[in-house]
């Protein structure tokens, strides 16, 4: 790629200051402050109102995005973007210069630079060094808001610079594109949390290469030279002559990769707009499980988690071509649900329950995943063979350990033992904490309709039998029968006998009435 055909992606603070002094600001040159900070830290709009580059307009990235999307910072529609930048006085012939006030020098400015390019605008540049160096070099600032004349901007989406979840998913198999993740190494490896967000675990898309965006900037906040940038790509074995997709958490710092490649003469780097925020939630929703293909990353991940509780979980290595190869989540699998625990109870022997009731020692809890799975053979496993056959023995071992399975099954039978007594009249079967609640509930209501049950008219077809006198006489201590404990069958016989006695008493009562009327 010949450098002369590329529009200048960077402008210096000296060039911009001279352009402002020369009175070049106007329809042909607009400046945008694209600052954004995490909630609870700095306030971007307030800082803009206090001081900014003379003539600059505030570009609110929260307003110029797809507010209907559940993911962060997704691109707006063509009409939305065109209308928004048009109100800032930008037309298709305007040279746009973008900066932000981040301490790094640039953070969100490359994102806005990429947004203009993806919507078909070529004449857009980033202020090299950002507002940080603008202040450091003593250039003028102002608090006066800019009021540009609205202009007409026609946005045309360049789909070659934008990638979707489906395209990245397909690329896992085709490998037509190189995939670069611009986040910090700890978040990429899953050893550090994602900042300022709840419900999003760290990790990376399988097959991606980690290139933290901070490496593209100097300590003073300027973009590194093209030669230094090429060396960074070469060091990570990223071929700039081949197609490239950039990703991060929400499609912001990925634009730093696109900008760095642009400065090296590669203007066609695409950005995965949803990035890890969309990838993690989508693959979790469809049930894709964690897997890793890079052994070096696996070693680093295990070393960071060796002394944590998550070391009890084994990260599965899914076979090529299986559904698990669709994505990668660097998170431990969730604990078994009640439904899965019930399914595991099939085929369990009484002696296995005693094993499940005991908890492992602290030393056993710190065993590596490989040691915990190898120590028990499949022959001695409490997990039924039909489960292993359906999902695969290796996958079952990856998702749950033998100790976890025994503990979960032990809890089920402990609950069953606690609820073995039939509930009293003040306790509904639905309140029993048992894995077999539905069974008890069904039997309870069936007996209520066939035989005398609790004093609730809505559960009986024999309304006449539920008079206050009968209810008062029929209620007994449900925990005892003739002073002794009894089981479900005994209680059923008791209810049956009471029902027969009740029917006999009612027949005698109504027979006497009929005789008296007959007389």
Secondary structure as UniProt FT lines:
FT   HELIX           3..5
FT   STRAND          10..11
FT   HELIX           13..21
FT   TURN            22..23
FT   TURN            27..28
FT   STRAND          29..33
FT   TURN            39..40
FT   HELIX           44..50
FT   STRAND          52..53
FT   TURN            54..55
FT   STRAND          57..58
FT   TURN            61..63
FT   TURN            67..68
FT   TURN            72..73
FT   HELIX           78..87
FT   TURN            88..89
FT   TURN            92..93
FT   STRAND          95..99
FT   TURN            103..104
FT   HELIX           109..118
FT   TURN            119..120
FT   STRAND          124..127
FT   TURN            128..129
FT   HELIX           130..136
FT   TURN            137..138
FT   STRAND          141..142
FT   HELIX           159..161
FT   STRAND          162..163
FT   HELIX           165..174
FT   STRAND          178..181
FT   HELIX           185..189
FT   TURN            195..196
FT   TURN            206..207
FT   STRAND          209..210
FT   HELIX           213..216
FT   TURN            219..220
FT   HELIX           226..235
FT   TURN            236..237
FT   TURN            240..241
FT   STRAND          244..247
FT   HELIX           254..263
FT   TURN            264..265
FT   STRAND          270..272
FT   HELIX           275..285
FT   TURN            286..287
FT   HELIX           295..305
FT   TURN            306..307
FT   HELIX           309..312
FT   TURN            320..321
FT   HELIX           323..326
FT   HELIX           338..344
FT   TURN            345..347
FT   HELIX           350..357
FT   HELIX           362..365
FT   HELIX           369..374
FT   HELIX           378..380
FT   HELIX           385..391
FT   HELIX           393..399
FT   HELIX           402..418
FT   TURN            425..426
FT   HELIX           429..431
FT   TURN            435..436
FT   HELIX           437..450
FT   HELIX           457..459
FT   HELIX           463..465
FT   HELIX           468..474
FT   TURN            478..479
FT   TURN            482..483
FT   HELIX           488..518
//
